[in-house]
């Protein structure tokens, strides 16, 4: 498995653990269609939460100045996410009364301390 995929899987596992500790019930991971993927699908307070995870590694615990991994959720990625969420919605027959939110979680994996820092960005508009 490629190094980036290993880091991504580790970050998603850490994100799932973080979400569970904060009252989210994980419904699924890596919902994949040919046009896109949803990293984590969870529920809390009768709301469906779609979560994109961006995992990065650092050595001093600080990122390169000005680097923000959430910026990798660019316009093309957002378009794919919208289509994938719509597909999930239709497959699960959630209907118009169901509510959903989209979030981004960044996981900074510090290579020196072997600790992770989770940042949760809520209610991102797609």
C-alpha positions as CSV (number, residue, x, y, z in Angstrom):
1,X,0.0,0.0,0.0
2,X,1.3,3.5,-0.8
3,X,2.6,5.7,2.0
4,X,0.0,8.4,1.4
5,X,-2.8,5.8,1.6
6,X,-1.3,4.5,4.9
7,X,-1.3,8.0,6.3
8,X,-4.8,8.6,5.0
9,X,-6.1,5.4,6.6
10,X,-4.4,6.2,9.9
11,X,-5.9,9.7,9.8
12,X,-9.4,8.4,9.1
13,X,-9.1,6.0,12.0
14,X,-8.0,8.8,14.4
15,X,-10.9,11.0,13.0
16,X,-13.4,8.1,13.7
17,X,-12.1,7.8,17.2
18,X,-12.4,11.5,17.8
19,X,-15.9,11.6,16.4
20,X,-17.0,8.7,18.5
21,X,-15.6,10.4,21.7
22,X,-17.7,13.4,20.7
23,X,-21.0,11.5,20.4
24,X,-21.1,10.6,16.7
25,X,-22.1,7.1,15.6
26,X,-20.0,6.0,12.6
27,X,-22.3,4.6,9.9
28,X,-19.6,4.0,7.3
29,X,-16.2,4.7,5.9
30,X,-14.9,5.1,2.4
31,X,-18.2,5.2,0.6
32,X,-16.8,5.0,-2.9
33,X,-18.3,5.7,-6.3
34,X,-16.4,6.2,-9.6
35,X,-16.9,10.0,-9.4
36,X,-15.9,10.4,-5.7
37,X,-15.5,9.2,-2.2
38,X,-16.9,10.1,1.2
39,X,-14.3,9.4,3.9
40,X,-16.7,9.1,6.9
41,X,-20.5,9.0,7.3
42,X,-21.8,9.5,10.8
43,X,-24.9,10.4,12.6
44,X,-25.6,12.6,15.7
45,X,-28.8,14.2,16.9
46,X,-30.7,12.7,14.0
47,X,-28.5,14.5,11.5
48,X,-26.4,12.7,8.9
49,X,-22.8,14.0,8.9
50,X,-20.5,13.6,5.9
51,X,-16.8,14.1,6.8
52,X,-13.8,14.7,4.6
53,X,-10.5,13.8,6.3
54,X,-7.2,15.4,5.3
55,X,-4.2,13.8,7.0
56,X,-0.7,15.3,7.1
57,X,2.6,14.5,8.8
58,X,4.9,16.9,10.5
59,X,8.1,16.5,12.5
60,X,8.0,19.5,14.8
61,X,4.3,19.6,15.4
62,X,3.9,22.7,13.3
63,X,3.0,22.8,9.6
64,X,4.8,24.5,6.9
65,X,4.0,28.2,7.2
66,X,0.8,29.0,5.3
67,X,0.0,25.4,4.5
68,X,-3.6,24.5,5.2
69,X,-4.6,20.9,4.3
70,X,-8.3,21.8,4.2
71,X,-7.5,23.9,1.1
72,X,-7.1,20.6,-0.8
73,X,-10.9,20.4,-0.7
74,X,-11.0,22.6,-3.8
75,X,-13.8,23.3,-6.2
76,X,-13.4,20.1,-8.2
77,X,-13.3,18.0,-5.0
78,X,-16.4,19.8,-3.7
79,X,-18.3,19.0,-7.0
80,X,-17.4,15.3,-6.6
81,X,-18.4,15.3,-3.0
82,X,-21.8,16.9,-3.8
83,X,-22.5,14.2,-6.4
84,X,-21.4,11.4,-4.1
85,X,-23.5,12.7,-1.2
86,X,-26.5,12.9,-3.6
87,X,-25.9,9.3,-4.7
88,X,-25.7,8.1,-1.1
89,X,-28.9,10.1,-0.3
90,X,-30.7,8.4,-3.2
91,X,-29.4,4.9,-2.4
92,X,-30.5,5.2,1.3
93,X,-33.8,6.7,0.3
94,X,-33.3,9.4,2.9
95,X,-36.0,11.8,1.5
96,X,-36.4,15.5,1.7
97,X,-37.0,15.7,5.4
98,X,-33.6,14.3,6.4
99,X,-31.0,16.8,7.4
100,X,-27.2,16.6,6.7
101,X,-24.1,18.6,7.4
102,X,-20.6,18.5,5.8
103,X,-17.4,18.8,7.8
104,X,-13.7,18.6,7.3
105,X,-11.3,17.1,9.8
106,X,-7.6,17.6,9.5
107,X,-5.3,15.2,11.3
108,X,-1.7,16.4,11.9
109,X,0.4,13.3,12.7
110,X,3.6,14.4,14.5
111,X,6.4,12.0,13.5
112,X,8.5,12.9,16.6
113,X,6.0,12.6,19.4
114,X,3.8,10.0,17.6
115,X,0.8,12.1,18.6
116,X,-2.0,13.5,16.5
117,X,-3.7,16.8,16.5
118,X,-7.3,16.9,15.2
119,X,-9.0,20.0,13.9
120,X,-12.7,19.9,13.2
121,X,-14.2,22.4,10.8
122,X,-18.0,22.2,11.0
123,X,-20.8,23.0,8.6
124,X,-18.8,23.6,5.5
125,X,-20.9,24.8,2.5
126,X,-20.4,22.7,-0.6
